[in-house]
Amino acid sequence: MEVKVFFFGVLAEVTGTNFKYYSDVRSFGDLKLKIQDDFPEVVHHNFRVSVNNLLTDNDPLLNDGDEVELIPLFSGR
């Protein structure tokens, strides 16, 4: 099983990439641990999670071919 993770904004800067493929993950919780292993600096940033272009607030189960977007929080005036 493989998912594609997209990094936006400051997360792309921290990771040095716009996307990365991850294998053998069943849930976002599993994926998050792998991302933190690869990019420990990510833990210092707040972000929202989108799976296949749908925002989620929980720990969704992932399927082969899913696209996960990590979207940093931002504010403006």
Buried (B, 14 or more C-beta within 10 A) or exposed (E): EEBEBBBBBBBBEBBEBEBBEBEEBEEBEBBBEBBEEEBEEBEEBEBEBBBBEEEEEEEBEBEEEBBBBBBBEEEEE
